[in-house]
Amino acid sequence: MDEVDETVFEQLVSDALDELPDDIRELMSNVAVTVEAEPPPGENLLGLYQGVPLGKRGPYYSGALPDKITIYRGPIERMSRGNPERLRAQVRRTVFHEIAHHFGISDQRLVDIDRY
């Protein structure tokens, strides 16, 4: 399978962010979204949220480095098996999933509401 051009993949991530409802996008605070080729060795991840979820930020949070959402290109491409629509859908799903963590929604809660 041919790999998707990095720029094309990054545009898919950007498109997913653009699809967020305005009110959700406006609530996002101090978070950077990045793309990396692969997750850390031994990790089976499509994406990763690292930071302090919005609901857990207290009065001492100011001046903190940005939270980070990382989308891992390789595993998503492999899952998509060369199908552009499947790739687009999986990128969108992964971006939305990691943004849910930014809002403090756990994996278990995502399962409970059938959004995992």
Secondary structure, 3 states (H helix, E strand, C coil): CCCCCHHHHHHHHHHHHHCCCHHHHHHCCCEEEEEECCCCCCCCCCEEEECCCHHHCCCCCCCCCCEEEEEEHHHHHHHHCCCHHHHHHHHHHHHHHHHHHHCCCCHHHHHHCCCC
